[in-house]
Each structure stands twice: as C-alpha cells, then as structure tokens.
Amino acid sequence: MKKLLNIGFSALFLGLVFISCEDDDYQTVQSIERIRIDSVKIMKDTMDVYSIQSIKTYSTYSSQCEGFYGYDYIHDSSLQRSVTAYKYITEGPCTQETHVGTSQIKFSPRQTGTYTFRFWNGSNSWITKTIVVK
C-alpha cells in the first residue's frame, strides 16, 4: 500500500512539473493602438426600432502578432456615432504576413430617425454610413 502511494505521489509530482514547463499558447499583449477601418459592411440600410443588426468592419493587420482589441463607440448626439477600432500587439515570434480581420458591432436603435456612423479611416479621414430607423 505504501509503495502504491509513493508511485501515485511521484506520478502526480512529475505531472505537475511537466505541465508547469509547458509553453503557453498565448503571448503577452505589449500595447494597444488605433487601427484604421478599411471598409464597412451594413446589411440593411433601413431597419425597425429595437431590432438588432451587425455592422461589420474590416482592418488590415501587418503581422500575426496583431489582432482586433475593441472599439471606441462614441454617441456624438442622439443619432450620430463615431467608431474607432483598436488592435493589440503581442510580443514573441510571429510571421510578418499581413492579414485582414473582421469585427462587428451590434446596433440596436432605441429611437426612429436617420443614424449617421463615422468610422475612423486614418489621419482625419472617416467612412460615413447612414441607417434609417422606422
């Protein structure tokens, strides 16, 4: 019985050592930066109040160490929105291939009217889209 316990504890100890030495599948985020939105896809330019629609944005990342982090979604007024996308940059080895990433915003209007969206496209440039809500 004592021999069986020793073998069990030895196996457990070795298992913990091997797990703690294993490489992590993720990299540490080094920084967060704005990234330009290259294009925007709105499926329906007319929708009902309280309905939900996905607005897709596309951005180009310069390496596999970069990816979508989040949006800065600002209500400029009751019917105007400004959207800026942010990317994360990780440390560690990765390929330097460019890739296009897709992200989305769930839009659910609470009042009728014509909503104007401005998506940051770099410098002082914006992509403007409108959605009519009935």
Sequence and secondary structure as in RCSB ss.txt:
>XXXX:A:sequence
MKKLLNIGFSALFLGLVFISCEDDDYQTVQSIERIRIDSVKIMKDTMDVYSIQSIKTYSTYSSQCEGFYGYDYIH
DSSLQRSVTAYKYITEGPCTQETHVGTSQIKFSPRQTGTYTFRFWNGSNSWITKTIVVK
>XXXX:A:secstr
 HHHHHHHHHHHHHHHHHHHHS  SS  EEEEEEE   EEEES SEE TT  EEEEEEEEESSTTEEEEEEEEEE
EETTEEEEEEEEEEE S      EEEEEEEEE  SS EEEEEEEE STT EEEEEEEE 
